[in-house]
């Protein structure tokens, strides 16, 4: 079986999921989960912004008329620069170069992720920047503009998990 090594790493072949550190059927105590979402020593803690509580800011960033969107190393460096400028914590980067062109990739962060899929033949890169905790995802916009040599960067913002804490009955 060619995928047998995935089992040794703790990955399920069907889903790619890693086994949780507690036994199936067991769940962490609800009090622990409630405490943890607001534990500011976590990189991915929930954000309080005035009356609003949410998991994190998710930016849909479109790079238009960009240059170098077929360069895997350039994209990896853009991910690293975003992580540094945004104050995030890089865990892992994985990219894939397509033939004849295009790159897909993800930077996994303690605070969530940055991902991309590019269409260099038309100068377009579809980036996803989702960060929780104290990270500052809006700083990624300028980084990507510089990295791909374009002022045409379009952004949509989502506040992920808005209202979920209140619905769960957890005091913010």
matplotlib code that plots the C-alpha trace (Angstrom):
import matplotlib.pyplot as plt

x = [0.0, 1.7, -0.1, 0.8, 3.1, 0.2, -1.1, 2.2, 1.9, -1.6, -3.4, -6.6, -6.5, -10.1, -10.1, -6.4, -7.4, -5.1, -6.2, -7.2, -5.2, -8.1, -9.9, -12.8, -16.1, -14.3, -14.5, -12.7, -14.7, -17.0, -15.4, -12.0, -13.3, -15.0, -11.8, -9.6, -11.4, -10.5, -7.1, -4.9, -1.8, -3.1, -2.2, -5.7, -7.8, -11.2, -11.1, -13.1, -13.7, -16.1, -19.3, -18.3, -16.7, -15.4, -12.9, -10.9, -10.7, -10.9, -9.8, -10.5, -7.8, -7.7, -4.4, -5.1, -2.5, 0.1, 3.6, 5.5, 2.4, 3.9, 7.0, 6.7, 9.6, 8.2, 4.8, 6.5, 8.4, 5.2, 3.7, 6.7, 6.5, 2.8, 3.4, 6.1, 4.3, 1.0, 2.6, 1.5, 3.2, 4.2, 3.9, 4.3, 4.2, 3.2, 3.0, 2.5, 3.5, 1.2, 2.2, 2.1, 1.4, -0.1, 0.6, -1.5, -0.3, -1.0, 0.8, -0.5, -0.4, -1.0, -3.6, -5.1, -3.8, -2.9, -3.8, -3.5, -4.4, -2.9, -3.7, -0.5, -1.5, -4.0, -2.1, -4.6, -4.0, -6.8, -5.5, -7.2, -5.9, -7.6, -6.0, -7.2, -5.9, -3.6, -2.5, -3.1, -4.3, -4.9, -1.2, -1.1, -2.7, 0.3, 2.7, 0.9, 0.7, 4.5, 5.3, 3.4, 4.0, 0.4, -1.7, -4.9, -5.6, -9.3, -10.4, -13.5, -13.6, -15.5, -15.5, -15.5, -17.4, -19.3, -22.1, -21.0, -19.7, -22.9, -25.0, -22.9, -23.8, -20.2, -19.8, -17.6]
y = [0.0, 3.2, 5.5, 3.4, 6.1, 8.5, 6.2, 6.5, 10.3, 10.1, 11.1, 9.4, 8.4, 9.3, 12.7, 13.7, 14.6, 14.2, 12.2, 14.4, 14.0, 12.7, 9.4, 9.3, 10.0, 12.0, 15.8, 18.4, 19.8, 22.7, 25.0, 24.4, 25.3, 28.4, 29.5, 28.8, 30.9, 34.1, 33.0, 35.8, 33.6, 31.7, 33.0, 32.3, 33.7, 35.3, 39.1, 41.7, 44.8, 47.1, 45.2, 42.7, 39.3, 37.2, 34.5, 36.4, 38.6, 36.8, 38.9, 37.9, 39.6, 39.8, 40.8, 42.2, 42.9, 41.3, 40.2, 37.1, 35.1, 32.1, 32.2, 29.7, 31.1, 34.7, 33.5, 31.7, 34.9, 36.9, 34.5, 35.0, 38.8, 38.8, 36.7, 39.0, 42.3, 41.0, 39.7, 36.2, 32.8, 30.7, 26.9, 25.6, 26.6, 24.3, 25.4, 23.6, 24.8, 23.8, 23.2, 25.1, 27.9, 28.8, 28.2, 27.1, 27.3, 27.7, 29.1, 27.5, 29.8, 29.5, 32.2, 30.4, 30.6, 32.4, 30.7, 31.5, 30.2, 32.1, 32.6, 34.3, 34.4, 37.1, 38.6, 37.4, 36.0, 34.9, 35.2, 34.3, 35.8, 34.6, 35.6, 35.4, 36.8, 39.9, 39.4, 42.3, 40.8, 44.1, 44.6, 41.8, 44.0, 46.3, 43.4, 41.6, 44.9, 45.3, 41.6, 41.4, 45.0, 46.2, 48.9, 47.0, 44.9, 44.4, 43.3, 42.0, 41.5, 38.9, 38.7, 35.0, 33.5, 36.8, 36.0, 32.4, 33.1, 34.7, 31.9, 29.4, 31.2, 32.1, 35.4, 37.7]
z = [0.0, -1.1, 1.4, 4.5, 5.7, 6.2, 9.0, 10.8, 10.7, 12.2, 9.0, 7.8, 4.1, 3.4, 4.9, 5.4, 9.0, 11.9, 14.9, 17.8, 21.0, 23.0, 22.6, 20.2, 22.0, 24.7, 24.4, 26.4, 29.3, 28.1, 30.8, 29.3, 25.8, 27.1, 28.9, 25.9, 23.3, 25.3, 26.5, 25.2, 25.5, 22.5, 19.1, 17.7, 20.5, 19.8, 19.1, 21.1, 19.1, 21.1, 21.3, 18.6, 19.4, 16.5, 15.6, 13.1, 10.1, 6.7, 3.7, 0.2, -1.7, -5.5, -7.1, -10.6, -13.3, -11.1, -12.2, -11.0, -10.2, -11.9, -9.6, -6.8, -4.8, -5.1, -3.8, -0.9, -0.1, -0.3, 2.3, 4.6, 4.2, 5.0, 8.1, 9.3, 8.5, 10.0, 13.2, 12.6, 13.4, 10.4, 10.9, 7.4, 3.7, 0.9, -2.8, -6.1, -9.5, -12.3, -15.9, -18.1, -15.5, -12.2, -8.6, -5.6, -2.1, 1.6, 4.5, 7.7, 10.6, 14.3, 13.7, 10.7, 7.1, 3.9, 0.6, -3.1, -6.6, -9.5, -13.2, -14.4, -18.0, -17.1, -14.1, -11.5, -8.0, -5.7, -2.1, 1.1, 4.4, 7.6, 10.9, 14.5, 17.7, 17.6, 14.0, 11.6, 8.3, 6.6, 6.4, 3.9, 1.2, 0.9, 1.0, -1.9, -3.9, -3.6, -4.1, -7.4, -8.7, -8.9, -7.3, -8.3, -5.2, -4.4, -0.9, 0.8, 4.5, 6.6, 10.4, 10.9, 13.8, 14.6, 17.0, 17.6, 21.1, 22.2, 20.6, 22.6, 25.8, 26.6, 28.3, 26.3]

ax = plt.figure().add_subplot(projection="3d")
ax.plot(x, y, z, "-o")
ax.set_aspect("equal")
plt.show()
